[in-house]
Amino acid sequence: METIYLLKDLSHVTGLSVYTIKYYLKLGLVSEFGRSPATNFRYFNNETLNRLNEIRMYREQGKSLKEIKRILNSASPVTHV
């Protein structure tokens, strides 16, 4: 069963600030799974959590966000449903 996270939950689990996660969203490094029509809250899944952990690993290696985006885009092609 897949876990669904709110932004604050992702922040808590990853140790990244809400601001940082929002910045990664803006840059297209991660994406939301969906949104609540009633509250407009963003929903995230395990894929986003894994992606944030990958980004953290690359940042610890000293890679820039631009390099990370290139690596992630070449490693996992985007598929649309």
PDB file of N, CA, C and O in Angstrom, chain B, residues numbered from 101:
ATOM      1  N   MET B 101       0.840  -1.185   0.000  1.00  0.00           N
ATOM      2  CA  MET B 101       0.000   0.000   0.000  1.00  0.00           C
ATOM      3  C   MET B 101       0.887   1.251   0.000  1.00  0.00           C
ATOM      4  O   MET B 101       1.850   1.343   0.761  1.00  0.00           O
ATOM      5  N   GLU B 102       0.554   2.183  -0.842  1.00  0.00           N
ATOM      6  CA  GLU B 102       1.355   3.398  -0.974  1.00  0.00           C
ATOM      7  C   GLU B 102       0.952   4.432   0.083  1.00  0.00           C
ATOM      8  O   GLU B 102      -0.224   4.606   0.400  1.00  0.00           O
ATOM      9  N   THR B 103       1.964   5.101   0.607  1.00  0.00           N
ATOM     10  CA  THR B 103       1.739   6.156   1.578  1.00  0.00           C
ATOM     11  C   THR B 103       1.558   7.479   0.853  1.00  0.00           C
ATOM     12  O   THR B 103       2.279   7.776  -0.100  1.00  0.00           O
ATOM     13  N   ILE B 104       0.603   8.265   1.298  1.00  0.00           N
ATOM     14  CA  ILE B 104       0.366   9.593   0.748  1.00  0.00           C
ATOM     15  C   ILE B 104       0.826  10.610   1.795  1.00  0.00           C
ATOM     16  O   ILE B 104       0.492  10.498   2.974  1.00  0.00           O
ATOM     17  N   TYR B 105       1.591  11.595   1.348  1.00  0.00           N
ATOM     18  CA  TYR B 105       2.158  12.603   2.229  1.00  0.00           C
ATOM     19  C   TYR B 105       1.635  13.987   1.882  1.00  0.00           C
ATOM     20  O   TYR B 105       1.385  14.294   0.717  1.00  0.00           O
ATOM     21  N   LEU B 106       1.472  14.807   2.893  1.00  0.00           N
ATOM     22  CA  LEU B 106       1.287  16.242   2.697  1.00  0.00           C
ATOM     23  C   LEU B 106       2.673  16.875   2.694  1.00  0.00           C
ATOM     24  O   LEU B 106       3.653  16.233   3.073  1.00  0.00           O
ATOM     25  N   LEU B 107       2.755  18.110   2.275  1.00  0.00           N
ATOM     26  CA  LEU B 107       4.043  18.802   2.212  1.00  0.00           C
ATOM     27  C   LEU B 107       4.746  18.800   3.566  1.00  0.00           C
ATOM     28  O   LEU B 107       5.946  18.536   3.639  1.00  0.00           O
ATOM     29  N   LYS B 108       4.018  19.088   4.625  1.00  0.00           N
ATOM     30  CA  LYS B 108       4.621  19.127   5.963  1.00  0.00           C
ATOM     31  C   LYS B 108       5.109  17.747   6.382  1.00  0.00           C
ATOM     32  O   LYS B 108       6.103  17.639   7.101  1.00  0.00           O
ATOM     33  N   ASP B 109       4.423  16.687   5.943  1.00  0.00           N
ATOM     34  CA  ASP B 109       4.855  15.321   6.252  1.00  0.00           C
ATOM     35  C   ASP B 109       6.171  15.000   5.548  1.00  0.00           C
ATOM     36  O   ASP B 109       7.077  14.417   6.144  1.00  0.00           O
ATOM     37  N   LEU B 110       6.269  15.385   4.278  1.00  0.00           N
ATOM     38  CA  LEU B 110       7.518  15.180   3.540  1.00  0.00           C
ATOM     39  C   LEU B 110       8.660  15.918   4.215  1.00  0.00           C
ATOM     40  O   LEU B 110       9.770  15.397   4.327  1.00  0.00           O
ATOM     41  N   SER B 111       8.386  17.118   4.657  1.00  0.00           N
ATOM     42  CA  SER B 111       9.400  17.908   5.344  1.00  0.00           C
ATOM     43  C   SER B 111       9.872  17.185   6.598  1.00  0.00           C
ATOM     44  O   SER B 111      11.071  17.111   6.868  1.00  0.00           O
ATOM     45  N   HIS B 112       8.937  16.661   7.351  1.00  0.00           N
ATOM     46  CA  HIS B 112       9.269  15.959   8.587  1.00  0.00           C
ATOM     47  C   HIS B 112      10.070  14.688   8.317  1.00  0.00           C
ATOM     48  O   HIS B 112      11.067  14.424   8.989  1.00  0.00           O
ATOM     49  N   VAL B 113       9.637  13.906   7.336  1.00  0.00           N
ATOM     50  CA  VAL B 113      10.274  12.617   7.045  1.00  0.00           C
ATOM     51  C   VAL B 113      11.671  12.800   6.445  1.00  0.00           C
ATOM     52  O   VAL B 113      12.589  12.050   6.776  1.00  0.00           O
ATOM     53  N   THR B 114      11.834  13.786   5.571  1.00  0.00           N
ATOM     54  CA  THR B 114      13.116  13.968   4.883  1.00  0.00           C
ATOM     55  C   THR B 114      14.083  14.880   5.630  1.00  0.00           C
ATOM     56  O   THR B 114      15.293  14.827   5.409  1.00  0.00           O
ATOM     57  N   GLY B 115      13.545  15.715   6.513  1.00  0.00           N
ATOM     58  CA  GLY B 115      14.399  16.693   7.187  1.00  0.00           C
ATOM     59  C   GLY B 115      14.649  17.935   6.349  1.00  0.00           C
ATOM     60  O   GLY B 115      15.380  18.834   6.766  1.00  0.00           O
ATOM     61  N   LEU B 116      14.040  17.988   5.158  1.00  0.00           N
ATOM     62  CA  LEU B 116      14.147  19.172   4.307  1.00  0.00           C
ATOM     63  C   LEU B 116      13.071  20.163   4.722  1.00  0.00           C
ATOM     64  O   LEU B 116      11.997  19.764   5.173  1.00  0.00           O
ATOM     65  N   SER B 117      13.350  21.434   4.575  1.00  0.00           N
ATOM     66  CA  SER B 117      12.354  22.440   4.928  1.00  0.00           C
ATOM     67  C   SER B 117      11.237  22.465   3.886  1.00  0.00           C
ATOM     68  O   SER B 117      11.425  22.054   2.741  1.00  0.00           O
ATOM     69  N   VAL B 118      10.093  22.946   4.300  1.00  0.00           N
ATOM     70  CA  VAL B 118       8.967  23.122   3.380  1.00  0.00           C
ATOM     71  C   VAL B 118       9.402  24.047   2.246  1.00  0.00           C
ATOM     72  O   VAL B 118       9.070  23.813   1.084  1.00  0.00           O
ATOM     73  N   TYR B 119      10.144  25.096   2.591  1.00  0.00           N
ATOM     74  CA  TYR B 119      10.632  26.043   1.581  1.00  0.00           C
ATOM     75  C   TYR B 119      11.477  25.321   0.526  1.00  0.00           C
ATOM     76  O   TYR B 119      11.314  25.563  -0.670  1.00  0.00           O
ATOM     77  N   THR B 120      12.378  24.438   0.967  1.00  0.00           N
ATOM     78  CA  THR B 120      13.252  23.716   0.034  1.00  0.00           C
ATOM     79  C   THR B 120      12.432  22.817  -0.887  1.00  0.00           C
ATOM     80  O   THR B 120      12.673  22.776  -2.094  1.00  0.00           O
ATOM     81  N   ILE B 121      11.477  22.106  -0.327  1.00  0.00           N
ATOM     82  CA  ILE B 121      10.644  21.214  -1.145  1.00  0.00           C
ATOM     83  C   ILE B 121       9.841  22.032  -2.157  1.00  0.00           C
ATOM     84  O   ILE B 121       9.709  21.629  -3.313  1.00  0.00           O
ATOM     85  N   LYS B 122       9.307  23.174  -1.731  1.00  0.00           N
ATOM     86  CA  LYS B 122       8.574  24.041  -2.670  1.00  0.00           C
ATOM     87  C   LYS B 122       9.497  24.539  -3.782  1.00  0.00           C
ATOM     88  O   LYS B 122       9.085  24.646  -4.937  1.00  0.00           O
ATOM     89  N   TYR B 123      10.743  24.839  -3.430  1.00  0.00           N
ATOM     90  CA  TYR B 123      11.717  25.283  -4.427  1.00  0.00           C
ATOM     91  C   TYR B 123      11.992  24.158  -5.423  1.00  0.00           C
ATOM     92  O   TYR B 123      12.063  24.407  -6.627  1.00  0.00           O
ATOM     93  N   TYR B 124      12.147  22.935  -4.942  1.00  0.00           N
ATOM     94  CA  TYR B 124      12.357  21.796  -5.827  1.00  0.00           C
ATOM     95  C   TYR B 124      11.150  21.579  -6.736  1.00  0.00           C
ATOM     96  O   TYR B 124      11.304  21.201  -7.898  1.00  0.00           O
ATOM     97  N   LEU B 125       9.957  21.818  -6.212  1.00  0.00           N
ATOM     98  CA  LEU B 125       8.748  21.742  -7.038  1.00  0.00           C
ATOM     99  C   LEU B 125       8.805  22.776  -8.157  1.00  0.00           C
ATOM    100  O   LEU B 125       8.517  22.476  -9.315  1.00  0.00           O
ATOM    101  N   LYS B 126       9.179  23.994  -7.790  1.00  0.00           N
ATOM    102  CA  LYS B 126       9.258  25.090  -8.763  1.00  0.00           C
ATOM    103  C   LYS B 126      10.264  24.775  -9.864  1.00  0.00           C
ATOM    104  O   LYS B 126      10.037  25.096 -11.031  1.00  0.00           O
ATOM    105  N   LEU B 127      11.384  24.143  -9.488  1.00  0.00           N
ATOM    106  CA  LEU B 127      12.421  23.799 -10.463  1.00  0.00           C
ATOM    107  C   LEU B 127      12.068  22.563 -11.295  1.00  0.00           C
ATOM    108  O   LEU B 127      12.729  22.278 -12.293  1.00  0.00           O
ATOM    109  N   GLY B 128      11.033  21.835 -10.889  1.00  0.00           N
ATOM    110  CA  GLY B 128      10.636  20.633 -11.604  1.00  0.00           C
ATOM    111  C   GLY B 128      11.426  19.399 -11.199  1.00  0.00           C
ATOM    112  O   GLY B 128      11.412  18.398 -11.915  1.00  0.00           O
ATOM    113  N   LEU B 129      12.114  19.451 -10.067  1.00  0.00           N
ATOM    114  CA  LEU B 129      12.869  18.291  -9.596  1.00  0.00           C
ATOM    115  C   LEU B 129      11.952  17.221  -9.009  1.00  0.00           C
ATOM    116  O   LEU B 129      12.247  16.029  -9.089  1.00  0.00           O
ATOM    117  N   VAL B 130      10.852  17.650  -8.427  1.00  0.00           N
ATOM    118  CA  VAL B 130       9.834  16.735  -7.895  1.00  0.00           C
ATOM    119  C   VAL B 130       8.472  17.244  -8.346  1.00  0.00           C
ATOM    120  O   VAL B 130       8.335  18.379  -8.801  1.00  0.00           O
ATOM    121  N   SER B 131       7.478  16.389  -8.212  1.00  0.00           N
ATOM    122  CA  SER B 131       6.126  16.813  -8.582  1.00  0.00           C
ATOM    123  C   SER B 131       5.129  16.255  -7.579  1.00  0.00           C
ATOM    124  O   SER B 131       5.391  15.269  -6.890  1.00  0.00           O
ATOM    125  N   GLU B 132       4.012  16.896  -7.518  1.00  0.00           N
ATOM    126  CA  GLU B 132       2.966  16.431  -6.611  1.00  0.00           C
ATOM    127  C   GLU B 132       2.195  15.297  -7.266  1.00  0.00           C
ATOM    128  O   GLU B 132       2.134  15.196  -8.491  1.00  0.00           O
ATOM    129  N   PHE B 133       1.612  14.453  -6.443  1.00  0.00           N
ATOM    130  CA  PHE B 133       0.816  13.321  -6.895  1.00  0.00           C
ATOM    131  C   PHE B 133      -0.588  13.784  -7.255  1.00  0.00           C
ATOM    132  O   PHE B 133      -1.213  13.256  -8.175  1.00  0.00           O
ATOM    133  N   GLY B 134      -1.075  14.778  -6.518  1.00  0.00           N
ATOM    134  CA  GLY B 134      -2.409  15.308  -6.740  1.00  0.00           C
ATOM    135  C   GLY B 134      -2.672  16.456  -5.786  1.00  0.00           C
ATOM    136  O   GLY B 134      -1.801  16.847  -5.009  1.00  0.00           O
ATOM    137  N   ARG B 135      -3.898  16.998  -5.855  1.00  0.00           N
ATOM    138  CA  ARG B 135      -4.305  18.088  -4.966  1.00  0.00           C
ATOM    139  C   ARG B 135      -5.716  17.844  -4.479  1.00  0.00           C
ATOM    140  O   ARG B 135      -6.548  17.262  -5.174  1.00  0.00           O
ATOM    141  N   SER B 136      -5.961  18.304  -3.265  1.00  0.00           N
ATOM    142  CA  SER B 136      -7.307  18.227  -2.718  1.00  0.00           C
ATOM    143  C   SER B 136      -8.142  19.344  -3.316  1.00  0.00           C
ATOM    144  O   SER B 136      -7.746  20.506  -3.228  1.00  0.00           O
ATOM    145  N   PRO B 137      -9.278  19.040  -3.920  1.00  0.00           N
ATOM    146  CA  PRO B 137     -10.116  20.091  -4.476  1.00  0.00           C
ATOM    147  C   PRO B 137     -10.688  21.012  -3.393  1.00  0.00           C
ATOM    148  O   PRO B 137     -10.917  22.196  -3.638  1.00  0.00           O
ATOM    149  N   ALA B 138     -10.911  20.473  -2.221  1.00  0.00           N
ATOM    150  CA  ALA B 138     -11.523  21.263  -1.144  1.00  0.00           C
ATOM    151  C   ALA B 138     -10.520  22.198  -0.471  1.00  0.00           C
ATOM    152  O   ALA B 138     -10.836  23.352  -0.183  1.00  0.00           O
ATOM    153  N   THR B 139      -9.306  21.693  -0.223  1.00  0.00           N
ATOM    154  CA  THR B 139      -8.324  22.481   0.538  1.00  0.00           C
ATOM    155  C   THR B 139      -7.164  22.988  -0.302  1.00  0.00           C
ATOM    156  O   THR B 139      -6.423  23.870   0.133  1.00  0.00           O
ATOM    157  N   ASN B 140      -6.996  22.441  -1.504  1.00  0.00           N
ATOM    158  CA  ASN B 140      -5.893  22.764  -2.395  1.00  0.00           C
ATOM    159  C   ASN B 140      -4.544  22.282  -1.840  1.00  0.00           C
ATOM    160  O   ASN B 140      -3.492  22.714  -2.313  1.00  0.00           O
ATOM    161  N   PHE B 141      -4.571  21.383  -0.833  1.00  0.00           N
ATOM    162  CA  PHE B 141      -3.341  20.792  -0.305  1.00  0.00           C
ATOM    163  C   PHE B 141      -2.728  19.903  -1.372  1.00  0.00           C
ATOM    164  O   PHE B 141      -3.437  19.219  -2.111  1.00  0.00           O
ATOM    165  N   ARG B 142      -1.395  19.920  -1.444  1.00  0.00           N
ATOM    166  CA  ARG B 142      -0.684  19.038  -2.361  1.00  0.00           C
ATOM    167  C   ARG B 142      -0.532  17.667  -1.722  1.00  0.00           C
ATOM    168  O   ARG B 142      -0.346  17.551  -0.511  1.00  0.00           O
ATOM    169  N   TYR B 143      -0.612  16.626  -2.551  1.00  0.00           N
ATOM    170  CA  TYR B 143      -0.376  15.260  -2.099  1.00  0.00           C
ATOM    171  C   TYR B 143       0.853  14.710  -2.803  1.00  0.00           C
ATOM    172  O   TYR B 143       1.076  14.967  -3.986  1.00  0.00           O
ATOM    173  N   PHE B 144       1.639  13.959  -2.064  1.00  0.00           N
ATOM    174  CA  PHE B 144       2.859  13.353  -2.588  1.00  0.00           C
ATOM    175  C   PHE B 144       2.855  11.871  -2.245  1.00  0.00           C
ATOM    176  O   PHE B 144       2.177  11.443  -1.311  1.00  0.00           O
ATOM    177  N   ASN B 145       3.618  11.091  -3.007  1.00  0.00           N
ATOM    178  CA  ASN B 145       3.670   9.656  -2.770  1.00  0.00           C
ATOM    179  C   ASN B 145       5.106   9.204  -2.488  1.00  0.00           C
ATOM    180  O   ASN B 145       6.014  10.023  -2.353  1.00  0.00           O
ATOM    181  N   ASN B 146       5.290   7.884  -2.403  1.00  0.00           N
ATOM    182  CA  ASN B 146       6.614   7.333  -2.114  1.00  0.00           C
ATOM    183  C   ASN B 146       7.632   7.669  -3.193  1.00  0.00           C
ATOM    184  O   ASN B 146       8.825   7.781  -2.909  1.00  0.00           O
ATOM    185  N   GLU B 147       7.174   7.828  -4.417  1.00  0.00           N
ATOM    186  CA  GLU B 147       8.075   8.191  -5.507  1.00  0.00           C
ATOM    187  C   GLU B 147       8.713   9.560  -5.234  1.00  0.00           C
ATOM    188  O   GLU B 147       9.904   9.756  -5.472  1.00  0.00           O
ATOM    189  N   THR B 148       7.916  10.488  -4.738  1.00  0.00           N
ATOM    190  CA  THR B 148       8.443  11.810  -4.399  1.00  0.00           C
ATOM    191  C   THR B 148       9.430  11.709  -3.246  1.00  0.00           C
ATOM    192  O   THR B 148      10.479  12.353  -3.263  1.00  0.00           O
ATOM    193  N   LEU B 149       9.099  10.909  -2.254  1.00  0.00           N
ATOM    194  CA  LEU B 149       9.998  10.712  -1.122  1.00  0.00           C
ATOM    195  C   LEU B 149      11.336  10.139  -1.599  1.00  0.00           C
ATOM    196  O   LEU B 149      12.394  10.606  -1.177  1.00  0.00           O
ATOM    197  N   ASN B 150      11.295   9.153  -2.455  1.00  0.00           N
ATOM    198  CA  ASN B 150      12.523   8.566  -2.996  1.00  0.00           C
ATOM    199  C   ASN B 150      13.313   9.591  -3.803  1.00  0.00           C
ATOM    200  O   ASN B 150      14.540   9.644  -3.720  1.00  0.00           O
ATOM    201  N   ARG B 151      12.611  10.396  -4.578  1.00  0.00           N
ATOM    202  CA  ARG B 151      13.274  11.420  -5.390  1.00  0.00           C
ATOM    203  C   ARG B 151      13.970  12.444  -4.495  1.00  0.00           C
ATOM    204  O   ARG B 151      15.094  12.854  -4.782  1.00  0.00           O
ATOM    205  N   LEU B 152      13.314  12.858  -3.419  1.00  0.00           N
ATOM    206  CA  LEU B 152      13.924  13.817  -2.485  1.00  0.00           C
ATOM    207  C   LEU B 152      15.172  13.228  -1.829  1.00  0.00           C
ATOM    208  O   LEU B 152      16.156  13.933  -1.613  1.00  0.00           O
ATOM    209  N   ASN B 153      15.127  11.946  -1.518  1.00  0.00           N
ATOM    210  CA  ASN B 153      16.303  11.286  -0.940  1.00  0.00           C
ATOM    211  C   ASN B 153      17.448  11.226  -1.951  1.00  0.00           C
ATOM    212  O   ASN B 153      18.614  11.387  -1.591  1.00  0.00           O
ATOM    213  N   GLU B 154      17.105  10.994  -3.213  1.00  0.00           N
ATOM    214  CA  GLU B 154      18.118  11.006  -4.279  1.00  0.00           C
ATOM    215  C   GLU B 154      18.748  12.389  -4.407  1.00  0.00           C
ATOM    216  O   GLU B 154      19.969  12.523  -4.495  1.00  0.00           O
ATOM    217  N   ILE B 155      17.907  13.405  -4.417  1.00  0.00           N
ATOM    218  CA  ILE B 155      18.404  14.781  -4.532  1.00  0.00           C
ATOM    219  C   ILE B 155      19.350  15.088  -3.376  1.00  0.00           C
ATOM    220  O   ILE B 155      20.412  15.677  -3.577  1.00  0.00           O
ATOM    221  N   ARG B 156      18.963  14.690  -2.173  1.00  0.00           N
ATOM    222  CA  ARG B 156      19.812  14.920  -0.998  1.00  0.00           C
ATOM    223  C   ARG B 156      21.173  14.246  -1.173  1.00  0.00           C
ATOM    224  O   ARG B 156      22.208  14.833  -0.858  1.00  0.00           O
ATOM    225  N   MET B 157      21.163  13.016  -1.676  1.00  0.00           N
ATOM    226  CA  MET B 157      22.408  12.279  -1.890  1.00  0.00           C
ATOM    227  C   MET B 157      23.323  13.032  -2.870  1.00  0.00           C
ATOM    228  O   MET B 157      24.518  13.194  -2.624  1.00  0.00           O
ATOM    229  N   TYR B 158      22.738  13.484  -3.973  1.00  0.00           N
ATOM    230  CA  TYR B 158      23.533  14.219  -4.964  1.00  0.00           C
ATOM    231  C   TYR B 158      24.033  15.553  -4.407  1.00  0.00           C
ATOM    232  O   TYR B 158      25.159  15.957  -4.698  1.00  0.00           O
ATOM    233  N   ARG B 159      23.213  16.237  -3.614  1.00  0.00           N
ATOM    234  CA  ARG B 159      23.635  17.505  -3.002  1.00  0.00           C
ATOM    235  C   ARG B 159      24.809  17.267  -2.055  1.00  0.00           C
ATOM    236  O   ARG B 159      25.735  18.076  -2.002  1.00  0.00           O
ATOM    237  N   GLU B 160      24.774  16.154  -1.300  1.00  0.00           N
ATOM    238  CA  GLU B 160      25.868  15.816  -0.390  1.00  0.00           C
ATOM    239  C   GLU B 160      27.158  15.516  -1.155  1.00  0.00           C
ATOM    240  O   GLU B 160      28.256  15.654  -0.616  1.00  0.00           O
ATOM    241  N   GLN B 161      27.012  15.105  -2.414  1.00  0.00           N
ATOM    242  CA  GLN B 161      28.173  14.864  -3.272  1.00  0.00           C
ATOM    243  C   GLN B 161      28.678  16.155  -3.912  1.00  0.00           C
ATOM    244  O   GLN B 161      29.669  16.146  -4.641  1.00  0.00           O
ATOM    245  N   GLY B 162      27.991  17.262  -3.635  1.00  0.00           N
ATOM    246  CA  GLY B 162      28.419  18.560  -4.144  1.00  0.00           C
ATOM    247  C   GLY B 162      27.883  18.918  -5.516  1.00  0.00           C
ATOM    248  O   GLY B 162      28.364  19.864  -6.141  1.00  0.00           O
ATOM    249  N   LYS B 163      26.904  18.183  -5.989  1.00  0.00           N
ATOM    250  CA  LYS B 163      26.341  18.479  -7.314  1.00  0.00           C
ATOM    251  C   LYS B 163      25.367  19.657  -7.229  1.00  0.00           C
ATOM    252  O   LYS B 163      24.674  19.840  -6.228  1.00  0.00           O
ATOM    253  N   SER B 164      25.333  20.439  -8.291  1.00  0.00           N
ATOM    254  CA  SER B 164      24.408  21.572  -8.361  1.00  0.00           C
ATOM    255  C   SER B 164      23.011  21.066  -8.688  1.00  0.00           C
ATOM    256  O   SER B 164      22.842  19.940  -9.157  1.00  0.00           O
ATOM    257  N   LEU B 165      22.018  21.901  -8.440  1.00  0.00           N
ATOM    258  CA  LEU B 165      20.641  21.519  -8.764  1.00  0.00           C
ATOM    259  C   LEU B 165      20.466  21.319 -10.263  1.00  0.00           C
ATOM    260  O   LEU B 165      19.694  20.462 -10.692  1.00  0.00           O
ATOM    261  N   LYS B 166      21.172  22.100 -11.052  1.00  0.00           N
ATOM    262  CA  LYS B 166      21.114  21.942 -12.509  1.00  0.00           C
ATOM    263  C   LYS B 166      21.652  20.571 -12.919  1.00  0.00           C
ATOM    264  O   LYS B 166      21.059  19.893 -13.759  1.00  0.00           O
ATOM    265  N   GLU B 167      22.782  20.165 -12.321  1.00  0.00           N
ATOM    266  CA  GLU B 167      23.341  18.842 -12.613  1.00  0.00           C
ATOM    267  C   GLU B 167      22.386  17.738 -12.169  1.00  0.00           C
ATOM    268  O   GLU B 167      22.189  16.753 -12.881  1.00  0.00           O
ATOM    269  N   ILE B 168      21.802  17.909 -11.003  1.00  0.00           N
ATOM    270  CA  ILE B 168      20.884  16.907 -10.460  1.00  0.00           C
ATOM    271  C   ILE B 168      19.673  16.752 -11.366  1.00  0.00           C
ATOM    272  O   ILE B 168      19.232  15.633 -11.630  1.00  0.00           O
ATOM    273  N   LYS B 169      19.139  17.855 -11.837  1.00  0.00           N
ATOM    274  CA  LYS B 169      17.980  17.790 -12.726  1.00  0.00           C
ATOM    275  C   LYS B 169      18.326  17.026 -13.991  1.00  0.00           C
ATOM    276  O   LYS B 169      17.535  16.209 -14.462  1.00  0.00           O
ATOM    277  N   ARG B 170      19.506  17.288 -14.544  1.00  0.00           N
ATOM    278  CA  ARG B 170      19.942  16.589 -15.744  1.00  0.00           C
ATOM    279  C   ARG B 170      20.084  15.088 -15.477  1.00  0.00           C
ATOM    280  O   ARG B 170      19.650  14.267 -16.284  1.00  0.00           O
ATOM    281  N   ILE B 171      20.688  14.737 -14.351  1.00  0.00           N
ATOM    282  CA  ILE B 171      20.880  13.324 -13.981  1.00  0.00           C
ATOM    283  C   ILE B 171      19.529  12.627 -13.814  1.00  0.00           C
ATOM    284  O   ILE B 171      19.303  11.547 -14.360  1.00  0.00           O
ATOM    285  N   LEU B 172      18.647  13.254 -13.059  1.00  0.00           N
ATOM    286  CA  LEU B 172      17.343  12.640 -12.784  1.00  0.00           C
ATOM    287  C   LEU B 172      16.502  12.506 -14.047  1.00  0.00           C
ATOM    288  O   LEU B 172      15.811  11.502 -14.224  1.00  0.00           O
ATOM    289  N   ASN B 173      16.551  13.495 -14.918  1.00  0.00           N
ATOM    290  CA  ASN B 173      15.778  13.434 -16.161  1.00  0.00           C
ATOM    291  C   ASN B 173      16.310  12.365 -17.107  1.00  0.00           C
ATOM    292  O   ASN B 173      15.536  11.747 -17.837  1.00  0.00           O
ATOM    293  N   SER B 174      17.630  12.139 -17.102  1.00  0.00           N
ATOM    294  CA  SER B 174      18.175  11.111 -17.973  1.00  0.00           C
ATOM    295  C   SER B 174      17.987   9.720 -17.384  1.00  0.00           C
ATOM    296  O   SER B 174      17.935   8.738 -18.124  1.00  0.00           O
ATOM    297  N   ALA B 175      17.883   9.624 -16.062  1.00  0.00           N
ATOM    298  CA  ALA B 175      17.741   8.326 -15.399  1.00  0.00           C
ATOM    299  C   ALA B 175      16.311   7.822 -15.416  1.00  0.00           C
ATOM    300  O   ALA B 175      16.086   6.612 -15.469  1.00  0.00           O
ATOM    301  N   SER B 176      15.339   8.722 -15.373  1.00  0.00           N
ATOM    302  CA  SER B 176      13.946   8.280 -15.313  1.00  0.00           C
ATOM    303  C   SER B 176      13.104   9.076 -16.291  1.00  0.00           C
ATOM    304  O   SER B 176      12.670  10.185 -15.977  1.00  0.00           O
ATOM    305  N   PRO B 177      12.868   8.521 -17.479  1.00  0.00           N
ATOM    306  CA  PRO B 177      12.057   9.244 -18.458  1.00  0.00           C
ATOM    307  C   PRO B 177      10.641   9.480 -17.941  1.00  0.00           C
ATOM    308  O   PRO B 177      10.056   8.628 -17.273  1.00  0.00           O
ATOM    309  N   VAL B 178      10.115  10.633 -18.260  1.00  0.00           N
ATOM    310  CA  VAL B 178       8.781  11.009 -17.810  1.00  0.00           C
ATOM    311  C   VAL B 178       7.738  10.280 -18.654  1.00  0.00           C
ATOM    312  O   VAL B 178       7.814  10.277 -19.883  1.00  0.00           O
ATOM    313  N   THR B 179       6.772   9.668 -17.990  1.00  0.00           N
ATOM    314  CA  THR B 179       5.671   9.035 -18.708  1.00  0.00           C
ATOM    315  C   THR B 179       4.379   9.678 -18.262  1.00  0.00           C
ATOM    316  O   THR B 179       4.185   9.928 -17.073  1.00  0.00           O
ATOM    317  N   HIS B 180       3.515   9.943 -19.183  1.00  0.00           N
ATOM    318  CA  HIS B 180       2.222  10.562 -18.888  1.00  0.00           C
ATOM    319  C   HIS B 180       1.127   9.529 -19.003  1.00  0.00           C
ATOM    320  O   HIS B 180       1.126   8.703 -19.915  1.00  0.00           O
ATOM    321  N   VAL B 181       0.200   9.582 -18.076  1.00  0.00           N
ATOM    322  CA  VAL B 181      -0.915   8.631 -18.058  1.00  0.00           C
ATOM    323  C   VAL B 181      -2.109   9.228 -18.769  1.00  0.00           C
ATOM    324  O   VAL B 181      -3.155   8.585 -18.865  1.00  0.00           O
TER     325      VAL B 181
END
